[in-house]
Amino acid sequence: MPTRARERLLDAAEDLFYAEGIRAVGVERILSVSGVGRASFYRHFPSKDDLVVAVLRRRDERWRAWLAERVEALGGHPLNVFDALAERFARADFRGCAFINTMIETADPDSAAHRVAAEHKERVRAYVAELIERDARPDAVELAHLFVLLVDGAIVTAVRERSIRPALRARAAAAALLATGEGATTDVAGAVREDAVR
């Protein structure tokens, strides 16, 4: 029974945080939606911050498993990342990226929630690099950084436009990157890094 209470808290919190934002949702609301008592909440999570971190860690595992599954089902090509995103963008409950949203809400980069969100993005980048490496591209790491820029840009744009078109545009841009030679990719990545420093 304690495990079920923990799962109910995580389920309720994940849904509420994603739909309404972390700061907008208080513990009382989570207790009400989950049907879990206050004492049970604090047995599982010493604070709301601990619950946020647990929600993010679980979502990270589930989201990356979903992405890998969809990419493989769609063909296993790096560009299929954007096809999978298009499927997400088409969902009525799409509210952007829970991890980007978290980093915006918890602006302190030293906070546990911010660190977990940043770790998620790094794991996604590493996964994309693995996909690109299947084609024996020596510039896979640089390309993966550029792909993740396109992924994040598509996600934010899809929130604004409420359509799948940003995923399709990002896919086209990623295809153009893949069509370039290794040197050109390195030049683009270097230019991106230089602009970021300015």
DRENPA-3360 file (N, C-alpha, C; in nm, 2 decimals, always signed):
BEGIN
1 = MPTRARER = +0.08/-0.12/+0.00/+0.00/+0.00/+0.00/+0.09/+0.13/+0.00 ~ +0.20/+0.13/+0.08/+0.28/+0.25/+0.07/+0.33/+0.28/-0.06 ~ +0.37/+0.18/-0.14/+0.42/+0.20/-0.27/+0.31/+0.26/-0.36 ~ +0.19/+0.21/-0.35/+0.08/+0.27/-0.43/+0.06/+0.41/-0.40 ~ +0.07/+0.45/-0.27/+0.05/+0.59/-0.23/+0.16/+0.68/-0.30 ~ +0.28/+0.63/-0.30/+0.39/+0.70/-0.36/+0.37/+0.72/-0.51 ~ +0.32/+0.61/-0.57/+0.30/+0.62/-0.72/+0.18/+0.71/-0.75 ~ +0.08/+0.71/-0.66/-0.03/+0.81/-0.68/+0.01/+0.95/-0.67;
9 = LLDAAEDL = +0.10/+0.98/-0.57/+0.16/+1.11/-0.55/+0.24/+1.15/-0.68 ~ +0.32/+1.06/-0.72/+0.40/+1.09/-0.84/+0.31/+1.11/-0.97 ~ +0.21/+1.03/-0.98/+0.12/+1.04/-1.10/+0.05/+1.18/-1.10 ~ -0.01/+1.21/-0.98/-0.08/+1.33/-0.97/+0.01/+1.45/-0.99 ~ +0.12/+1.45/-0.92/+0.22/+1.56/-0.93/+0.27/+1.58/-1.07 ~ +0.30/+1.47/-1.14/+0.35/+1.49/-1.28/+0.24/+1.55/-1.37 ~ +0.12/+1.50/-1.36/+0.01/+1.56/-1.44/-0.01/+1.71/-1.41 ~ -0.01/+1.74/-1.28/-0.04/+1.88/-1.25/+0.07/+1.97/-1.28;
17 = FYAEGIRA = +0.20/+1.93/-1.25/+0.31/+2.01/-1.28/+0.32/+2.04/-1.43 ~ +0.30/+1.94/-1.51/+0.31/+1.95/-1.66/+0.20/+2.04/-1.71 ~ +0.08/+2.03/-1.66/-0.04/+2.10/-1.71/-0.04/+2.25/-1.66 ~ +0.01/+2.27/-1.53/-0.01/+2.40/-1.47/+0.12/+2.47/-1.42 ~ +0.22/+2.39/-1.41/+0.35/+2.45/-1.37/+0.38/+2.41/-1.22 ~ +0.51/+2.40/-1.19/+0.55/+2.35/-1.06/+0.51/+2.45/-0.95 ~ +0.54/+2.58/-0.97/+0.51/+2.68/-0.87/+0.36/+2.69/-0.85 ~ +0.28/+2.68/-0.95/+0.13/+2.70/-0.94/+0.06/+2.59/-0.86;
25 = VGVERILS = +0.13/+2.48/-0.84/+0.06/+2.36/-0.78/+0.12/+2.34/-0.64 ~ +0.04/+2.35/-0.54/+0.08/+2.33/-0.40/+0.06/+2.19/-0.35 ~ +0.11/+2.16/-0.24/+0.10/+2.03/-0.18/-0.05/+1.99/-0.16 ~ -0.13/+2.09/-0.11/-0.27/+2.06/-0.09/-0.34/+2.01/-0.21 ~ -0.31/+2.07/-0.32/-0.37/+2.02/-0.45/-0.33/+1.88/-0.49 ~ -0.20/+1.85/-0.47/-0.15/+1.72/-0.50/-0.21/+1.62/-0.41 ~ -0.23/+1.65/-0.28/-0.30/+1.56/-0.19/-0.44/+1.54/-0.23 ~ -0.51/+1.64/-0.27/-0.65/+1.63/-0.31/-0.66/+1.54/-0.43;
33 = VSGVGRAS = -0.58/+1.56/-0.53/-0.59/+1.49/-0.66/-0.55/+1.34/-0.64 ~ -0.44/+1.32/-0.56/-0.39/+1.19/-0.54/-0.47/+1.10/-0.45 ~ -0.54/+1.17/-0.35/-0.62/+1.10/-0.25/-0.53/+1.05/-0.14 ~ -0.41/+1.10/-0.13/-0.31/+1.05/-0.03/-0.31/+1.15/+0.08 ~ -0.30/+1.11/+0.21/-0.30/+1.19/+0.32/-0.16/+1.27/+0.34 ~ -0.17/+1.37/+0.42/-0.05/+1.46/+0.44/+0.06/+1.37/+0.50 ~ +0.03/+1.29/+0.61/+0.13/+1.22/+0.68/+0.20/+1.12/+0.58 ~ +0.12/+1.06/+0.49/+0.18/+0.97/+0.39/+0.27/+1.04/+0.30;
41 = FYRHFPSK = +0.23/+1.16/+0.26/+0.31/+1.24/+0.16/+0.45/+1.26/+0.22 ~ +0.45/+1.31/+0.35/+0.58/+1.34/+0.41/+0.66/+1.21/+0.45 ~ +0.60/+1.10/+0.45/+0.68/+0.97/+0.47/+0.76/+0.94/+0.34 ~ +0.70/+0.98/+0.23/+0.76/+0.95/+0.10/+0.85/+1.06/+0.05 ~ +0.81/+1.18/+0.08/+0.89/+1.30/+0.03/+0.90/+1.40/+0.14 ~ +1.02/+1.43/+0.19/+1.04/+1.53/+0.30/+0.99/+1.67/+0.26 ~ +0.98/+1.70/+0.13/+0.94/+1.83/+0.09/+0.88/+1.83/-0.05 ~ +0.82/+1.93/-0.09/+0.77/+1.94/-0.23/+0.89/+1.93/-0.33;
49 = DDLVVAVL = +1.00/+2.00/-0.29/+1.12/+1.99/-0.38/+1.16/+1.85/-0.41 ~ +1.16/+1.76/-0.30/+1.19/+1.62/-0.32/+1.10/+1.55/-0.42 ~ +0.97/+1.59/-0.41/+0.87/+1.53/-0.50/+0.90/+1.58/-0.64 ~ +0.93/+1.70/-0.66/+0.96/+1.75/-0.79/+1.08/+1.68/-0.85 ~ +1.18/+1.65/-0.78/+1.30/+1.58/-0.83/+1.26/+1.44/-0.87 ~ +1.18/+1.37/-0.78/+1.14/+1.24/-0.81/+1.05/+1.23/-0.93 ~ +0.96/+1.33/-0.95/+0.88/+1.33/-1.07/+0.97/+1.35/-1.19 ~ +1.06/+1.44/-1.19/+1.15/+1.46/-1.30/+1.24/+1.34/-1.34;
57 = RRRDERWR = +1.29/+1.27/-1.24/+1.37/+1.15/-1.26/+1.29/+1.04/-1.33 ~ +1.17/+1.02/-1.28/+1.08/+0.92/-1.34/+1.04/+0.96/-1.48 ~ +1.01/+1.09/-1.50/+0.97/+1.13/-1.63/+1.09/+1.12/-1.73 ~ +1.21/+1.15/-1.69/+1.32/+1.14/-1.77/+1.34/+1.00/-1.82 ~ +1.33/+0.90/-1.73/+1.34/+0.76/-1.78/+1.23/+0.72/-1.87 ~ +1.11/+0.76/-1.84/+0.99/+0.72/-1.93/+1.00/+0.79/-2.06 ~ +1.04/+0.92/-2.06/+1.04/+1.00/-2.19/+1.15/+0.95/-2.28 ~ +1.26/+0.92/-2.23/+1.37/+0.87/-2.31/+1.34/+0.73/-2.36;
65 = AWLAERVE = +1.28/+0.64/-2.28/+1.24/+0.51/-2.33/+1.13/+0.52/-2.44 ~ +1.04/+0.62/-2.42/+0.94/+0.64/-2.53/+1.01/+0.69/-2.66 ~ +1.10/+0.78/-2.65/+1.17/+0.83/-2.76/+1.25/+0.72/-2.84 ~ +1.32/+0.64/-2.76/+1.40/+0.53/-2.83/+1.31/+0.43/-2.89 ~ +1.19/+0.40/-2.83/+1.10/+0.31/-2.88/+1.04/+0.36/-3.01 ~ +1.00/+0.49/-3.01/+0.93/+0.55/-3.13/+1.03/+0.56/-3.24 ~ +1.16/+0.61/-3.21/+1.26/+0.62/-3.32/+1.28/+0.49/-3.39 ~ +1.30/+0.38/-3.31/+1.32/+0.25/-3.37/+1.20/+0.21/-3.45;
73 = ALGGHPLN = +1.08/+0.23/-3.40/+0.96/+0.19/-3.47/+0.95/+0.27/-3.60 ~ +1.00/+0.39/-3.61/+0.99/+0.47/-3.72/+1.10/+0.45/-3.82 ~ +1.20/+0.37/-3.79/+1.31/+0.34/-3.88/+1.45/+0.35/-3.82 ~ +1.46/+0.40/-3.70/+1.59/+0.40/-3.64/+1.69/+0.50/-3.69 ~ +1.65/+0.60/-3.77/+1.73/+0.70/-3.83/+1.73/+0.82/-3.74 ~ +1.84/+0.90/-3.73/+1.84/+1.02/-3.65/+1.73/+1.12/-3.68 ~ +1.69/+1.12/-3.80/+1.58/+1.22/-3.84/+1.45/+1.17/-3.78 ~ +1.43/+1.04/-3.75/+1.31/+1.00/-3.69/+1.28/+1.06/-3.55;
81 = VFDALAER = +1.39/+1.12/-3.49/+1.36/+1.19/-3.36/+1.26/+1.30/-3.39 ~ +1.26/+1.36/-3.50/+1.17/+1.47/-3.53/+1.03/+1.42/-3.56 ~ +1.03/+1.30/-3.62/+0.90/+1.23/-3.65/+0.83/+1.20/-3.52 ~ +0.91/+1.15/-3.42/+0.85/+1.12/-3.29/+0.80/+1.25/-3.22 ~ +0.88/+1.35/-3.24/+0.83/+1.48/-3.18/+0.70/+1.53/-3.24 ~ +0.69/+1.51/-3.37/+0.57/+1.55/-3.44/+0.45/+1.48/-3.38 ~ +0.47/+1.35/-3.34/+0.36/+1.28/-3.28/+0.32/+1.34/-3.14 ~ +0.42/+1.38/-3.07/+0.40/+1.45/-2.94/+0.32/+1.58/-2.96;
89 = FARADFRG = +0.37/+1.66/-3.06/+0.31/+1.79/-3.08/+0.16/+1.78/-3.12 ~ +0.13/+1.67/-3.18/-0.01/+1.65/-3.22/-0.11/+1.62/-3.10 ~ -0.05/+1.59/-2.99/-0.14/+1.55/-2.88/-0.21/+1.67/-2.82 ~ -0.33/+1.65/-2.78/-0.41/+1.76/-2.72/-0.35/+1.81/-2.59 ~ -0.28/+1.73/-2.51/-0.23/+1.77/-2.38/-0.08/+1.81/-2.39 ~ -0.03/+1.84/-2.51/+0.11/+1.88/-2.53/+0.12/+2.02/-2.47 ~ +0.22/+2.04/-2.38/+0.25/+2.16/-2.31/+0.40/+2.20/-2.31 ~ +0.46/+2.15/-2.42/+0.61/+2.17/-2.43/+0.69/+2.06/-2.36;
97 = CAFINTMI = +0.81/+2.10/-2.33/+0.90/+2.00/-2.26/+0.90/+2.03/-2.11 ~ +0.87/+1.93/-2.03/+0.86/+1.94/-1.89/+1.00/+1.98/-1.83 ~ +1.11/+1.95/-1.90/+1.24/+1.98/-1.85/+1.28/+2.13/-1.88 ~ +1.24/+2.17/-2.00/+1.26/+2.31/-2.03/+1.18/+2.40/-1.94 ~ +1.05/+2.36/-1.92/+0.96/+2.43/-1.83/+1.02/+2.44/-1.69 ~ +1.08/+2.33/-1.64/+1.14/+2.33/-1.51/+1.25/+2.42/-1.50 ~ +1.34/+2.42/-1.60/+1.46/+2.51/-1.60/+1.41/+2.66/-1.60 ~ +1.30/+2.69/-1.66/+1.25/+2.83/-1.66/+1.20/+2.86/-1.53;
105 = ETADPDSA = +1.12/+2.77/-1.47/+1.06/+2.80/-1.34/+1.16/+2.80/-1.22 ~ +1.26/+2.71/-1.23/+1.36/+2.70/-1.13/+1.49/+2.76/-1.18 ~ +1.50/+2.89/-1.19/+1.61/+2.95/-1.26/+1.74/+2.93/-1.20 ~ +1.75/+2.89/-1.07/+1.87/+2.87/-1.01/+1.94/+2.74/-1.06 ~ +2.05/+2.75/-1.13/+2.11/+2.63/-1.19/+2.17/+2.53/-1.09 ~ +2.18/+2.58/-0.96/+2.23/+2.49/-0.86/+2.12/+2.41/-0.79 ~ +1.99/+2.44/-0.82/+1.88/+2.37/-0.76/+1.88/+2.23/-0.81 ~ +1.83/+2.14/-0.73/+1.82/+2.00/-0.76/+1.74/+1.98/-0.89;
113 = AHRVAAEH = +1.62/+2.04/-0.89/+1.53/+2.03/-1.01/+1.60/+2.07/-1.14 ~ +1.67/+2.19/-1.13/+1.73/+2.24/-1.25/+1.84/+2.14/-1.30 ~ +1.91/+2.09/-1.20/+2.02/+1.99/-1.24/+1.96/+1.87/-1.30 ~ +1.85/+1.82/-1.25/+1.79/+1.70/-1.31/+1.74/+1.73/-1.45 ~ +1.68/+1.84/-1.47/+1.64/+1.88/-1.60/+1.75/+1.89/-1.70 ~ +1.86/+1.95/-1.66/+1.98/+1.97/-1.74/+2.04/+1.83/-1.77 ~ +2.04/+1.74/-1.68/+2.09/+1.60/-1.70/+2.01/+1.53/-1.81 ~ +1.88/+1.55/-1.80/+1.79/+1.50/-1.90/+1.83/+1.54/-2.04;
121 = KERVRAYV = +1.85/+1.67/-2.06/+1.89/+1.72/-2.19/+2.03/+1.66/-2.24 ~ +2.12/+1.64/-2.14/+2.25/+1.58/-2.18/+2.23/+1.44/-2.22 ~ +2.14/+1.36/-2.15/+2.11/+1.23/-2.19/+2.05/+1.22/-2.33 ~ +1.96/+1.31/-2.36/+1.90/+1.31/-2.49/+2.00/+1.34/-2.60 ~ +2.09/+1.43/-2.57/+2.20/+1.46/-2.66/+2.29/+1.34/-2.69 ~ +2.32/+1.27/-2.58/+2.40/+1.15/-2.59/+2.33/+1.04/-2.67 ~ +2.20/+1.03/-2.66/+2.12/+0.93/-2.73/+2.13/+0.97/-2.88 ~ +2.11/+1.10/-2.91/+2.11/+1.14/-3.05/+2.25/+1.12/-3.11;
129 = AELIERDA = +2.35/+1.14/-3.04/+2.49/+1.11/-3.08/+2.50/+0.97/-3.12 ~ +2.45/+0.88/-3.04/+2.46/+0.73/-3.06/+2.39/+0.70/-3.20 ~ +2.27/+0.76/-3.22/+2.20/+0.74/-3.34/+2.28/+0.78/-3.46 ~ +2.34/+0.90/-3.45/+2.42/+0.95/-3.56/+2.55/+0.86/-3.58 ~ +2.61/+0.82/-3.48/+2.73/+0.73/-3.49/+2.70/+0.60/-3.56 ~ +2.58/+0.56/-3.57/+2.54/+0.43/-3.64/+2.58/+0.45/-3.79 ~ +2.58/+0.57/-3.84/+2.62/+0.60/-3.98/+2.77/+0.63/-3.99 ~ +2.84/+0.60/-3.89/+2.99/+0.62/-3.88/+3.03/+0.76/-3.91;
137 = RPDAVELA = +2.95/+0.85/-3.86/+2.99/+0.99/-3.87/+3.09/+1.03/-3.76 ~ +3.21/+1.07/-3.80/+3.30/+1.11/-3.70/+3.27/+1.24/-3.63 ~ +3.17/+1.32/-3.69/+3.13/+1.44/-3.63/+3.00/+1.43/-3.55 ~ +2.97/+1.31/-3.51/+2.84/+1.28/-3.44/+2.82/+1.36/-3.32 ~ +2.92/+1.39/-3.24/+2.90/+1.47/-3.12/+2.86/+1.61/-3.15 ~ +2.93/+1.67/-3.25/+2.89/+1.81/-3.29/+2.75/+1.81/-3.35 ~ +2.72/+1.71/-3.44/+2.59/+1.71/-3.50/+2.48/+1.69/-3.39 ~ +2.51/+1.61/-3.29/+2.41/+1.59/-3.18/+2.38/+1.72/-3.11;
145 = HLFVLLVD = +2.48/+1.80/-3.08/+2.46/+1.93/-3.02/+2.36/+2.02/-3.11 ~ +2.39/+2.01/-3.24/+2.30/+2.09/-3.33/+2.16/+2.04/-3.33 ~ +2.15/+1.90/-3.34/+2.02/+1.84/-3.34/+1.94/+1.88/-3.21 ~ +2.00/+1.88/-3.10/+1.93/+1.91/-2.97/+1.89/+2.06/-2.97 ~ +1.97/+2.15/-3.03/+1.92/+2.29/-3.05/+1.79/+2.29/-3.14 ~ +1.79/+2.21/-3.24/+1.67/+2.20/-3.33/+1.55/+2.14/-3.25 ~ +1.58/+2.04/-3.17/+1.47/+1.97/-3.09/+1.41/+2.07/-3.00 ~ +1.50/+2.14/-2.92/+1.44/+2.24/-2.82/+1.37/+2.35/-2.89;
153 = GAIVTAVR = +1.43/+2.40/-3.00/+1.36/+2.51/-3.07/+1.23/+2.47/-3.13 ~ +1.22/+2.35/-3.18/+1.09/+2.29/-3.23/+0.99/+2.28/-3.12 ~ +1.03/+2.24/-3.00/+0.94/+2.22/-2.89/+0.88/+2.35/-2.85 ~ +0.97/+2.45/-2.83/+0.92/+2.58/-2.79/+0.83/+2.65/-2.90 ~ +0.87/+2.63/-3.02/+0.79/+2.69/-3.13/+0.65/+2.62/-3.14 ~ +0.65/+2.48/-3.12/+0.53/+2.41/-3.12/+0.43/+2.45/-3.01 ~ +0.48/+2.49/-2.90/+0.39/+2.55/-2.79/+0.32/+2.67/-2.84 ~ +0.40/+2.76/-2.91/+0.34/+2.88/-2.96/+0.25/+2.86/-3.08;
161 = ERSIRPAL = +0.29/+2.77/-3.17/+0.21/+2.76/-3.29/+0.09/+2.65/-3.28 ~ +0.10/+2.57/-3.18/+0.01/+2.46/-3.16/-0.01/+2.38/-3.29 ~ +0.10/+2.33/-3.35/+0.10/+2.25/-3.46/+0.22/+2.16/-3.47 ~ +0.22/+2.07/-3.56/+0.34/+1.98/-3.58/+0.44/+2.04/-3.67 ~ +0.41/+2.15/-3.74/+0.50/+2.21/-3.84/+0.64/+2.24/-3.79 ~ +0.66/+2.28/-3.66/+0.80/+2.30/-3.62/+0.88/+2.18/-3.62 ~ +0.82/+2.06/-3.59/+0.90/+1.94/-3.60/+0.94/+1.91/-3.74 ~ +0.85/+1.94/-3.84/+0.88/+1.91/-3.98/+0.99/+2.01/-4.03;
169 = RARAAAAA = +0.99/+2.13/-3.99/+1.09/+2.23/-4.02/+1.22/+2.19/-3.96 ~ +1.22/+2.15/-3.83/+1.35/+2.11/-3.77/+1.40/+1.99/-3.84 ~ +1.32/+1.90/-3.88/+1.36/+1.78/-3.95/+1.43/+1.81/-4.08 ~ +1.38/+1.91/-4.15/+1.44/+1.95/-4.28/+1.58/+2.01/-4.25 ~ +1.59/+2.09/-4.14/+1.71/+2.15/-4.11/+1.82/+2.05/-4.07 ~ +1.77/+1.95/-3.99/+1.86/+1.84/-3.95/+1.91/+1.76/-4.07 ~ +1.82/+1.74/-4.17/+1.85/+1.66/-4.29/+1.96/+1.74/-4.37 ~ +1.95/+1.87/-4.37/+2.05/+1.95/-4.44/+2.18/+1.94/-4.37;
177 = LLATGEGA = +2.18/+1.94/-4.23/+2.31/+1.92/-4.16/+2.37/+1.78/-4.19 ~ +2.29/+1.68/-4.19/+2.34/+1.55/-4.22/+2.40/+1.54/-4.36 ~ +2.34/+1.62/-4.45/+2.39/+1.62/-4.59/+2.52/+1.69/-4.61 ~ +2.56/+1.77/-4.51/+2.69/+1.84/-4.52/+2.81/+1.75/-4.49 ~ +2.92/+1.79/-4.53/+3.04/+1.71/-4.50/+3.08/+1.74/-4.35 ~ +3.17/+1.66/-4.30/+3.22/+1.67/-4.16/+3.27/+1.81/-4.13 ~ +3.35/+1.86/-4.22/+3.41/+1.99/-4.20/+3.31/+2.10/-4.19 ~ +3.21/+2.10/-4.27/+3.10/+2.20/-4.27/+3.02/+2.19/-4.14;
185 = TTDVAGAV = +3.00/+2.07/-4.09/+2.93/+2.05/-3.96/+3.01/+2.11/-3.85 ~ +3.14/+2.09/-3.85/+3.23/+2.14/-3.75/+3.23/+2.29/-3.75 ~ +3.23/+2.35/-3.87/+3.23/+2.49/-3.89/+3.10/+2.55/-3.83 ~ +2.98/+2.49/-3.86/+2.86/+2.54/-3.81/+2.86/+2.53/-3.65 ~ +2.90/+2.41/-3.60/+2.90/+2.40/-3.45/+2.99/+2.50/-3.39 ~ +3.11/+2.52/-3.45/+3.20/+2.62/-3.40/+3.14/+2.76/-3.40 ~ +3.07/+2.79/-3.50/+3.01/+2.93/-3.51/+2.90/+2.94/-3.40 ~ +2.82/+2.83/-3.38/+2.72/+2.84/-3.28/+2.79/+2.86/-3.14;
193 = REDAVR = +2.90/+2.79/-3.11/+2.96/+2.80/-2.99/+3.02/+2.95/-2.97 ~ +3.08/+3.00/-3.08/+3.13/+3.14/-3.07/+3.02/+3.24/-3.04 ~ +2.91/+3.22/-3.11/+2.80/+3.32/-3.08/+2.75/+3.31/-2.94 ~ +2.75/+3.18/-2.88/+2.70/+3.16/-2.75/+2.79/+3.24/-2.65 ~ +2.92/+3.24/-2.68/+3.02/+3.31/-2.59/+3.00/+3.46/-2.59 ~ +2.96/+3.51/-2.70/+2.95/+3.66/-2.72/+2.84/+3.72/-2.63;
% end
